[in-house]
Every structure is written in C-alpha cells, then in structure tokens.
Amino acid sequence: MKRGLRTVAASPPVPSNRLQEVREGAGLTIAELVRITGVSDRSLRDIERGVRQARKATLHKIVNGLNDYLRSKGKREFGFAEVFPPNQTQAG
C-alpha cells in the first residue's frame, strides 16, 4: 500500500504591522511607495502581508520615506513603533 503525503492548507500570513493601513491612509500606492523609499515592490508587498522579515534598516527606510511624504503634504507623521510594533519588529 502506498502512503501519500497529507496536504495541509497553510494559513494565510497575518500582517504584523500597520504598513498597508498607513500607506493607504496616506493615499499612496505600492508603486508610489517604491519610488519614495527605494524599497522594491516585492519587498513592500511581502512586508505588508507579513511574509517577509525585513532588516530594521529597511523598516526605518520605509517609515522615513512615508514621513517625508506626509510632511510634504502637511499630514500627520507616524512613529516607527506605530507602523512596526516593537514586539513584531524583525531582526537585524
């Protein structure tokens, strides 16, 4: 008798940050955030979905870019921990 592997449906990743919420609230698309931050489209999408662990330097680059944009529009800026909560911040 042949034994097969049981397929288990993976749970979708749960975002561990507020990046998408903040980006959309600022009226930015992923493409615009790529241009503003220099972080790749794939990386930003993966970070938003919680499937990629980014270095702190990359996360700071994202927050700094968002805040530069928000400041130029006279909108409220966000602290790093508001976008990337401390208990969820990736290593490195």
C-alpha positions as CSV (number, residue, x, y, z in Angstrom):
1,M,0.0,0.0,0.0
2,K,1.3,3.4,-1.0
3,R,1.3,6.1,1.6
4,G,0.9,9.6,0.4
5,L,1.6,12.9,2.0
6,R,-1.3,14.6,3.5
7,T,-1.8,18.1,2.2
8,V,-2.5,20.7,4.8
9,A,-3.7,24.1,3.8
10,A,-1.4,26.8,5.0
11,S,-2.9,29.7,6.9
12,P,-2.5,33.0,5.1
13,P,0.1,35.2,6.7
14,V,-1.1,37.7,9.2
15,P,0.4,41.2,8.9
16,S,2.4,42.1,11.9
17,N,2.4,45.7,11.1
18,R,0.2,48.6,10.0
19,L,2.2,49.5,6.8
20,Q,-0.7,48.9,4.4
21,E,-3.1,50.8,6.6
22,V,-0.7,53.8,6.9
23,R,0.2,53.7,3.2
24,E,-3.4,53.6,2.1
25,G,-4.4,56.3,4.6
26,A,-1.7,58.5,3.0
27,G,-3.2,57.9,-0.4
28,L,-0.2,56.1,-1.7
29,T,0.0,53.1,-4.0
30,I,2.7,50.4,-3.7
31,A,4.4,51.9,-6.8
32,E,4.5,55.3,-5.2
33,L,5.9,54.0,-2.0
34,V,8.6,52.1,-4.1
35,R,9.6,55.4,-5.7
36,I,9.6,57.3,-2.3
37,T,11.6,54.7,-0.3
38,G,13.7,52.8,-2.9
39,V,12.4,49.5,-1.4
40,S,11.4,47.0,-4.0
41,D,7.8,46.3,-4.9
42,R,8.1,42.7,-3.9
43,S,9.7,43.5,-0.6
44,L,7.0,46.1,0.3
45,R,4.2,43.7,-0.6
46,D,5.7,40.9,1.4
47,I,6.3,43.1,4.4
48,E,2.7,44.4,4.3
49,R,1.4,40.8,4.2
50,G,3.7,39.7,6.9
51,V,5.5,37.1,4.8
52,R,8.9,38.7,4.8
53,Q,11.1,39.6,7.7
54,A,13.0,42.8,6.8
55,R,16.0,44.3,8.4
56,K,15.4,47.2,10.8
57,A,17.3,49.4,8.4
58,T,14.8,48.6,5.7
59,L,11.8,49.2,8.0
60,H,13.3,52.6,9.1
61,K,13.8,53.5,5.4
62,I,10.1,52.8,4.8
63,V,8.9,54.9,7.8
64,N,11.3,57.7,6.9
65,G,10.1,57.8,3.3
66,L,6.5,57.7,4.4
67,N,7.1,60.5,6.9
68,D,8.9,62.7,4.3
69,Y,5.9,62.3,2.1
70,L,3.4,63.0,4.8
71,R,5.4,66.1,6.0
72,S,5.4,67.5,2.4
73,K,1.6,67.2,2.4
74,G,1.1,68.7,5.8
75,K,-0.2,65.4,7.2
76,R,0.4,63.6,10.5
77,E,3.6,61.7,10.6
78,F,4.0,58.2,12.3
79,G,6.4,56.9,14.8
80,F,8.3,53.8,13.9
81,A,6.5,51.8,16.6
82,E,3.1,52.9,15.3
83,V,3.8,51.2,11.9
84,F,6.0,48.4,13.1
85,P,5.1,47.5,16.7
86,P,8.1,46.6,18.9
87,N,7.0,43.1,19.6
88,Q,6.8,42.4,15.9
89,T,9.9,44.2,14.7
90,Q,12.1,42.0,12.6
91,A,15.7,41.2,13.5
92,G,18.9,42.7,12.1
